[in-house]
Amino acid sequence: MNDNSVTGIRGELHNDGRRLSYLDFGGPGRPLLALHGHLYEADTWTPLAQALAPQWRIIAPDQRGHGDSDRAASYTRDDYVNDAIAVLDHLGIQQAVTLGHSGGGITAFQIAARHPDRVTAIVNIEGPVCDLDDGPSALSFVLGMPYTAPDRQTLLDAIGPLAPILGDKLRPTPGGGWRLPFHPQDTITSEQATHGDHWADWTATTCPALFVLANNSQVLTPEQGKDYVTGRPNTDLAELDGDHFAYATDPQGFATAVKGFLASLQTA
């Protein structure tokens, strides 16, 4: 049963002198740490939290440099893993399912690789496992955007086609202006750090995993996605309609796939 009354309560902690903000959707259910991808933020997972309540309690951080979390000096893979563990520690959660989209999906399985005792299962939504492309960032278009503007409308005009996606995510600044929910250069630095061969991390554990593959992905081929599944024990495949952002372009299919996978954990 969906509980559309579920809303996230905003909390924060400080890790290495930086603020990490998060949404905790609460409830009596088992914990699930949900990690958004680049350009997005914790609120991305509100529909999923509503679909999974009350059996699952979703904790969704604004990852470093995103949303209400502070910018950082570095955006390495280990940085993201350490932030995730800091959130779990702050909330006193010893074990959780880790779920993530794109770069957040990589973090989800890297948490398991580095802290296998903390992760009971993994949901990887289009997170590349073996990406050897060292070319320009797929997000290089953000470099043409200003990080701040004197007023909200000026910033909306500047981001053009992304205004419908980011318009409700813009933040006021202390000086009276407005800013993006991410810094363009930080985003490129972070995205570039996701490139490389993560196969050893993906296969480091054998806990149950679900790989979500979009039929019209701009990032992965069907062959790559299926190789990820056959190459790791105890891993299921969910093929969804839509593009790389399958949780948004096929929300019903996504919720059904995740709910079915999580239900199998409860009966295992």
Phi, psi and omega per residue, in radians:
M1 nan 2.342 3.091
N2 -1.430 2.458 3.083
D3 -2.033 1.601 -3.069
N4 -1.272 -0.054 3.100
S5 -1.500 -0.122 -3.096
V6 -1.220 2.214 3.066
T7 -2.306 2.632 3.141
G8 -1.417 2.410 3.046
I9 -1.690 2.213 -3.082
R10 -1.327 2.269 3.047
G11 -2.370 3.006 3.102
E12 -2.684 2.797 3.022
L13 -2.500 2.928 3.073
H14 -2.016 2.205 -3.127
N15 -2.211 2.048 -3.079
D16 0.958 0.681 3.069
G17 1.404 0.072 3.137
R18 -1.978 2.568 3.069
R19 -1.408 2.261 2.953
L20 -1.986 2.079 3.139
S21 -1.734 2.617 -3.131
Y22 -2.648 2.812 2.987
L23 -1.917 2.264 3.072
D24 -2.001 1.993 -3.077
F25 -1.466 -0.064 2.946
G26 1.121 -2.867 -3.141
G27 1.670 3.015 -3.041
P28 -1.514 -0.026 -3.009
G29 -1.306 3.051 3.112
R30 -1.216 2.559 -3.043
P31 -1.358 2.460 3.054
L32 -2.353 2.125 3.129
L33 -1.608 2.046 -3.045
A34 -1.909 2.162 -2.992
L35 -2.060 2.020 -3.125
H36 -1.314 2.924 3.057
G37 -1.659 -3.026 -3.131
H38 -1.087 2.545 3.134
L39 1.379 -0.139 -3.057
Y40 -1.984 -2.952 -3.033
E41 -2.765 -3.109 -3.013
A42 -0.978 -0.668 -3.070
D43 -1.082 -0.278 3.056
T44 -0.866 -0.590 -2.985
W45 -1.677 0.138 3.118
T46 -1.012 -0.826 3.116
P47 -1.047 -0.661 3.123
L48 -1.172 -0.722 3.118
A49 -1.041 -0.702 3.122
Q50 -1.188 -0.637 -3.135
A51 -1.237 -0.534 -3.046
L52 -1.641 -0.257 -3.133
A53 -1.188 2.580 0.013
P54 -1.671 0.105 -3.064
Q55 -1.206 -0.445 -3.082
W56 -2.280 2.426 3.090
R57 -1.793 1.967 -3.090
I58 -1.578 2.249 2.997
I59 -2.030 2.100 -3.021
A60 -2.204 1.870 3.097
P61 -1.354 2.603 2.740
D62 -1.349 1.909 -3.055
Q63 -1.182 2.777 -3.036
R64 -0.822 2.328 3.138
G65 1.383 0.064 -3.119
H66 -2.126 2.617 3.023
G67 1.007 -2.200 -3.124
D68 -1.634 0.016 3.088
S69 -1.441 2.565 -3.086
D70 -1.187 2.689 2.945
R71 -1.144 2.790 -3.078
A72 -2.291 2.866 3.128
A73 -1.351 -0.400 -3.140
S74 -2.553 2.784 -3.072
Y75 -2.392 0.913 -3.140
T76 -1.414 2.920 3.077
R77 -1.059 -0.739 3.119
D78 -1.119 -0.592 3.094
D79 -1.023 -0.816 -3.114
Y80 -1.157 -0.699 3.105
V81 -1.098 -0.796 -3.133
N82 -1.096 -0.662 3.083
D83 -1.082 -0.753 -3.123
A84 -1.088 -0.766 3.116
I85 -1.128 -0.637 3.112
A86 -1.091 -0.682 3.108
V87 -1.126 -0.814 3.124
L88 -1.065 -0.759 3.134
D89 -1.100 -0.745 -3.127
H90 -1.028 -0.628 -3.105
L91 -1.618 0.023 3.118
G92 1.210 0.532 -3.123
I93 -1.738 2.048 -3.107
Q94 -1.415 -0.679 -3.099
Q95 -2.402 2.562 3.135
A96 -2.704 2.775 2.850
V97 -1.342 2.407 3.053
T98 -1.893 2.270 -3.125
L99 -2.275 2.401 3.129
G100 -2.733 2.703 3.115
H101 -1.913 2.313 3.039
S102 1.004 -2.057 3.080
G103 -1.047 -0.595 3.062
G104 -1.159 -0.527 3.065
G105 -1.162 -0.684 3.067
I106 -1.079 -0.788 3.112
T107 -1.033 -0.690 -3.097
A108 -1.011 -0.756 -3.140
F109 -1.491 -0.370 3.060
Q110 -1.289 -0.520 3.009
I111 -1.040 -0.785 3.133
A112 -1.111 -0.685 -3.126
A113 -1.138 -0.677 -3.069
R114 -1.593 -0.438 -3.114
H115 -2.373 1.142 -3.023
P116 -1.064 -0.428 3.132
D117 -1.312 -0.173 -3.090
R118 -1.712 -0.186 -2.991
V119 -2.097 2.194 3.132
T120 -1.662 -0.426 3.125
A121 -2.902 2.857 -3.058
I122 -2.270 2.387 2.932
V123 -2.106 1.962 -3.107
N124 -1.894 1.948 -3.112
I125 -1.751 1.687 3.060
E126 1.052 0.479 3.074
G127 -1.501 1.998 -3.083
P128 -1.057 2.372 3.132
V129 -1.709 -0.628 -3.081
C130 -2.362 1.489 -3.099
D131 -2.040 1.860 -3.090
L132 -1.729 0.233 -3.113
D133 -1.374 2.013 3.103
D134 -1.800 0.302 -3.116
G135 -1.342 -2.940 -3.125
P136 -1.045 2.650 3.133
S137 -1.137 2.451 3.077
A138 -1.168 -0.252 -3.126
L139 -1.790 0.300 -3.050
S140 -1.050 -0.347 3.131
F141 -1.079 -0.394 -3.105
V142 -1.233 -0.319 -3.127
L143 -1.144 -0.294 3.088
G144 -1.493 0.012 -3.118
M145 -1.720 2.466 3.002
P146 -1.321 2.549 3.083
Y147 -1.312 -0.644 -3.116
T148 -2.260 2.824 3.055
A149 -2.630 2.760 -3.091
P150 -1.189 -0.390 3.102
D151 -2.608 2.870 -3.023
R152 -1.118 -0.739 -3.087
Q153 -1.132 -0.672 3.100
T154 -1.069 -0.704 3.128
L155 -1.204 -0.712 3.085
L156 -1.051 -0.760 3.130
D157 -1.095 -0.653 -3.074
A158 -1.232 -0.541 -3.103
I159 -1.585 -0.096 2.950
G160 0.902 -2.012 -3.042
P161 -1.071 -0.364 3.136
L162 -1.489 -0.077 -3.110
A163 -1.001 -0.725 3.123
P164 -1.124 -0.479 -3.112
I165 -1.481 -0.724 -3.007
L166 -1.784 -0.155 -3.012
G167 -0.945 -0.718 -3.110
D168 -1.483 0.061 -3.122
K169 -1.891 -0.056 3.135
L170 -1.158 2.554 -3.090
R171 -2.027 2.453 2.982
P172 -1.259 2.606 3.102
T173 -1.825 2.775 -3.115
P174 -1.005 -0.507 -3.099
G175 -1.448 0.038 3.119
G176 1.774 -0.084 3.115
G177 -1.601 -2.835 3.133
W178 -2.358 2.691 -3.125
R179 -2.386 2.816 2.991
L180 -1.227 2.819 3.073
P181 -1.420 0.161 3.072
F182 -2.732 2.723 3.078
H183 -1.639 2.239 -3.064
P184 -0.936 -0.833 -3.102
Q185 -1.195 -0.669 3.070
D186 -1.015 -0.693 -3.118
T187 -1.097 -0.742 3.117
I188 -1.142 -0.788 3.122
T189 -1.015 -0.768 -3.123
S190 -1.181 -0.773 -3.114
E191 -1.127 -0.685 3.128
Q192 -1.092 -0.543 -3.135
A193 -1.265 -0.211 3.087
T194 -1.446 -0.273 -3.102
H195 -1.213 2.638 3.087
G196 2.225 -3.096 -3.102
D197 -1.698 1.911 -3.126
H198 -1.854 0.319 -3.043
W199 -1.026 -0.695 -3.123
A200 -1.102 -0.662 3.097
D201 -1.214 -0.723 -3.126
W202 -1.064 -0.674 -3.071
T203 -1.733 0.155 -3.089
A204 -1.246 -0.396 -3.119
T205 -2.194 2.863 3.113
T206 -2.147 0.285 3.072
C207 -1.097 2.766 3.136
P208 -0.981 2.455 3.136
A209 -2.472 2.625 3.030
L210 -2.162 2.219 3.028
F211 -1.862 2.170 -3.124
V212 -1.763 2.093 -3.088
L213 -2.066 2.263 3.124
A214 -1.588 2.398 -3.109
N215 -1.135 -0.479 -3.137
N216 -2.040 0.704 -3.112
S217 -1.089 2.414 3.016
Q218 -1.560 -0.050 -3.001
V219 -1.977 -0.717 -3.036
L220 -2.133 2.602 2.984
T221 -1.550 2.762 3.072
P222 -0.988 -0.629 -3.129
E223 -1.146 -0.719 3.109
Q224 -1.084 -0.846 -3.122
G225 -1.024 -0.754 -3.120
K226 -1.224 -0.570 3.056
D227 -1.112 -0.664 3.120
Y228 -1.059 -0.651 -3.091
V229 -1.302 -0.818 -3.114
T230 -1.244 -0.395 -3.098
G231 -1.483 -0.103 -3.140
R232 -2.199 2.217 3.115
P233 -1.088 2.680 2.987
N234 1.078 0.628 -3.063
T235 -2.145 2.255 3.121
D236 -1.795 2.772 3.120
L237 -2.033 2.347 2.968
A238 -2.119 2.049 3.108
E239 -1.750 2.150 -3.054
L240 -2.067 2.729 2.970
D241 -1.227 2.897 3.086
G242 1.669 -2.965 -3.038
D243 -1.875 -2.794 -3.085
H244 -0.934 -0.532 3.136
F245 -1.637 0.989 -2.992
A246 -1.052 -0.531 3.134
Y247 -1.117 -0.413 3.133
A248 -1.765 -0.607 -3.092
T249 -1.491 -0.347 3.019
D250 -2.394 1.109 -3.017
P251 -1.073 -0.657 -3.129
Q252 -1.200 -0.788 3.101
G253 -1.094 -0.658 3.135
F254 -1.143 -0.860 -3.136
A255 -1.067 -0.701 3.133
T256 -1.112 -0.764 -3.128
A257 -1.121 -0.781 -3.114
V258 -1.189 -0.740 3.129
K259 -1.073 -0.737 3.126
G260 -1.116 -0.737 3.116
F261 -1.117 -0.819 -3.131
L262 -1.124 -0.619 3.093
A263 -1.104 -0.601 3.124
S264 -1.173 -0.492 3.088
L265 -1.208 -0.670 -3.077
Q266 -1.230 -0.440 -3.112
T267 -1.765 -0.090 -3.078
A268 -1.229 nan nan
